[in-house]
Amino acid sequence: MRKSLMAKGILLMAFLLVCTPALAVDIDLSSAVTGTLIVAPGGSFAESFVGQTVSGISLVGSPTNPLTLLANGTLNVEFWDGSNSILPQPGNTAPLCVLLDTLASAVSWRMGSADGGDPINIDFYAADGSLVHSISQILTSGYDNYDFSGFGSFLGFSISENVDGAGLRYQNFSYTPVPIPGAVWLLGSGLVGLMRFRKKIF
């Protein structure tokens, strides 16, 4: 009876550890400064990925393998409404590309101030640079938080085709990491070993 309860307890613990949603990662822009490439805890920023060129508000070409940022253009960093924000130059309308520190299944950020009603293009990429998903997102008026998920894992994304008159600023990036398969395997192996150890004791 005691062995059975012990085994059930271990299996319940394993289930909870594996199935509990991963904690969100907030990209920390507190030490970011204006430049062609911003490297911050949680993620990095530039105006394009290697394999792409910037043409006004557009990105031409496709990212190469592996997905890597290309330092070009200028990303202004300004403190706004409680945190640092990024404004791609010129005119706050140039593309913005984001490379995350780890694979993610969901991402959110705040952007504005928009006139509202205009679309922007958002492309999500895998680690090898292949396109995972593409969205034409209609901007709401003023500032708003935008959330994206439900189309698989991605390592980076680009925001382009910004026709808003005053352009956009971006801030408060946060994403949900994809659990690392190796960590799950190690957890399972450890639990099996613990169960065998318990059997020897009892």
C-alpha positions as CSV (number, residue, x, y, z in Angstrom):
1,M,0.0,0.0,0.0
2,R,2.8,2.4,1.0
3,K,4.7,1.6,-2.2
4,S,1.6,2.2,-4.3
5,L,1.0,5.6,-2.7
6,M,4.6,6.5,-3.2
7,A,4.5,5.6,-6.8
8,K,1.3,7.5,-7.4
9,G,2.8,10.5,-5.6
10,I,5.9,10.5,-7.8
11,L,3.8,10.1,-11.0
12,L,1.5,13.0,-9.9
13,M,4.6,15.2,-9.3
14,A,6.0,14.3,-12.7
15,F,2.7,15.1,-14.4
16,L,2.5,18.5,-12.6
17,L,6.1,19.4,-13.5
18,V,5.7,18.5,-17.2
19,C,2.2,19.8,-17.7
20,T,2.5,23.1,-15.7
21,P,2.7,26.0,-18.2
22,A,6.2,27.5,-18.5
23,L,6.6,30.9,-16.9
24,A,6.7,33.8,-19.2
25,V,10.0,35.5,-20.1
26,D,10.0,39.3,-20.1
27,I,12.6,40.8,-22.4
28,D,14.5,43.3,-20.2
29,L,15.1,46.5,-22.1
30,S,16.1,48.5,-19.0
31,S,19.8,48.7,-20.1
32,A,19.1,49.0,-23.8
33,V,20.6,51.9,-25.8
34,T,20.1,53.3,-29.3
35,G,22.0,51.4,-32.0
36,T,21.9,49.1,-34.9
37,L,21.5,46.0,-32.7
38,I,20.0,45.7,-29.2
39,V,21.0,42.6,-27.2
40,A,18.9,42.3,-24.0
41,P,18.2,39.5,-21.5
42,G,15.5,37.4,-23.1
43,G,15.8,38.6,-26.7
44,S,17.6,40.8,-29.3
45,F,16.5,43.3,-31.9
46,A,17.5,44.7,-35.3
47,E,15.8,45.9,-38.4
48,S,16.3,42.7,-40.4
49,F,17.5,39.1,-40.2
50,V,20.5,37.9,-42.2
51,G,19.2,37.1,-45.7
52,Q,16.9,40.1,-45.7
53,T,17.3,43.7,-46.8
54,V,15.3,46.7,-45.6
55,S,13.5,48.7,-48.3
56,G,11.6,51.6,-46.7
57,I,8.9,49.9,-44.5
58,S,9.4,46.5,-46.2
59,L,11.6,43.5,-45.7
60,V,12.9,41.9,-48.9
61,G,14.1,38.3,-49.0
62,S,13.9,35.5,-46.5
63,P,16.1,34.7,-43.4
64,T,18.9,32.3,-43.8
65,N,19.7,29.3,-41.7
66,P,20.3,29.7,-38.8
67,L,18.0,32.6,-37.9
68,T,20.3,35.5,-37.1
69,L,19.9,39.2,-36.7
70,L,21.7,41.6,-39.1
71,A,22.9,44.8,-37.4
72,N,21.6,47.6,-39.7
73,G,19.5,50.7,-39.6
74,T,18.9,52.5,-36.3
75,L,16.7,51.5,-33.4
76,N,16.1,54.4,-31.1
77,V,15.5,53.6,-27.4
78,E,13.3,55.9,-25.4
79,F,11.8,55.7,-22.0
80,W,8.0,55.9,-22.3
81,D,5.2,55.2,-19.8
82,G,7.3,53.3,-17.3
83,S,9.7,51.4,-19.5
84,N,12.1,51.6,-22.4
85,S,10.6,51.4,-25.8
86,I,12.1,50.8,-29.3
87,L,11.4,53.1,-32.3
88,P,12.9,51.8,-35.7
89,Q,14.3,54.6,-37.9
90,P,13.7,56.4,-40.0
91,G,10.3,57.9,-39.0
92,N,9.5,55.2,-36.5
93,T,8.2,53.1,-39.5
94,A,11.2,50.9,-40.4
95,P,10.8,47.1,-39.8
96,L,11.6,45.5,-36.5
97,C,13.0,42.0,-36.1
98,V,13.1,40.1,-32.8
99,L,15.2,37.0,-32.0
100,L,14.3,35.3,-28.8
101,D,16.7,33.5,-26.5
102,T,14.7,30.3,-26.7
103,L,11.8,28.8,-28.7
104,A,8.4,30.2,-27.8
105,S,4.8,29.2,-28.3
106,A,3.3,32.6,-27.5
107,V,4.4,36.2,-27.5
108,S,2.9,39.6,-26.6
109,W,4.0,43.2,-26.7
110,R,2.7,46.8,-26.5
111,M,2.7,49.1,-29.5
112,G,1.4,52.5,-30.5
113,S,0.4,55.2,-30.8
114,A,-1.5,54.2,-33.9
115,D,-4.2,56.1,-35.8
116,G,-6.1,52.8,-35.9
117,G,-7.4,50.7,-38.8
118,D,-4.1,50.2,-40.6
119,P,-2.6,46.8,-41.0
120,I,1.0,45.7,-40.2
121,N,2.6,42.5,-41.3
122,I,4.0,40.1,-38.7
123,D,6.0,37.0,-39.8
124,F,7.1,34.3,-37.3
125,Y,10.2,32.2,-38.1
126,A,11.7,28.8,-36.9
127,A,15.3,28.4,-35.8
128,D,16.3,27.5,-39.4
129,G,14.7,30.7,-40.8
130,S,11.7,29.0,-42.3
131,L,8.4,30.8,-42.1
132,V,6.1,29.4,-39.4
133,H,3.2,31.8,-39.6
134,S,2.2,35.2,-41.1
135,I,-0.4,37.7,-39.8
136,S,-1.8,40.9,-41.1
137,Q,-2.6,42.6,-37.9
138,I,-5.0,45.6,-37.8
139,L,-3.9,48.2,-35.4
140,T,-6.2,49.7,-32.8
141,S,-6.2,53.4,-32.0
142,G,-3.7,54.6,-29.5
143,Y,-1.6,52.1,-27.6
144,D,-2.6,48.5,-27.1
145,N,-1.2,45.1,-26.1
146,Y,-1.1,42.5,-28.8
147,D,-0.9,38.7,-28.2
148,F,0.0,36.0,-30.6
149,S,-0.1,32.2,-30.2
150,G,-1.7,28.9,-31.4
151,F,0.4,28.3,-34.6
152,G,3.4,26.3,-33.2
153,S,6.8,27.2,-31.9
154,F,9.0,30.0,-33.3
155,L,12.4,31.6,-32.4
156,G,11.9,35.0,-33.9
157,F,9.6,37.3,-35.8
158,S,9.5,40.5,-37.9
159,I,7.2,43.4,-37.9
160,S,6.9,45.4,-41.2
161,E,4.7,47.3,-43.6
162,N,4.0,50.0,-41.0
163,V,2.1,52.8,-42.8
164,D,0.9,54.6,-39.6
165,G,1.5,58.3,-40.0
166,A,3.5,58.8,-36.8
167,G,5.0,55.3,-36.8
168,L,5.1,53.0,-33.9
169,R,7.0,52.4,-30.7
170,Y,7.3,48.9,-29.2
171,Q,7.8,47.8,-25.6
172,N,6.9,45.3,-22.9
173,F,7.9,42.1,-24.9
174,S,7.0,38.9,-23.2
175,Y,6.9,35.3,-24.4
176,T,6.2,31.7,-23.3
177,P,9.1,29.4,-23.8
178,V,8.6,25.9,-25.2
179,P,9.7,23.2,-22.7
180,I,13.1,21.7,-23.5
181,P,12.6,18.0,-24.5
182,G,16.0,17.1,-22.9
183,A,14.8,18.5,-19.6
184,V,11.6,16.5,-19.7
185,W,13.6,13.3,-20.5
186,L,16.0,13.9,-17.6
187,L,13.0,14.5,-15.3
188,G,11.5,11.2,-16.4
189,S,14.7,9.3,-16.0
190,G,15.3,10.7,-12.5
191,L,11.8,9.8,-11.4
192,V,12.2,6.2,-12.7
193,G,15.5,6.0,-10.8
194,L,13.9,7.3,-7.7
195,M,11.1,4.7,-7.9
196,R,13.6,1.9,-8.2
197,F,15.5,3.2,-5.3
198,R,12.4,3.3,-3.2
199,K,11.6,-0.2,-4.2
200,K,14.9,-1.4,-2.8
201,I,14.4,0.4,0.5
202,F,10.9,-1.0,1.0
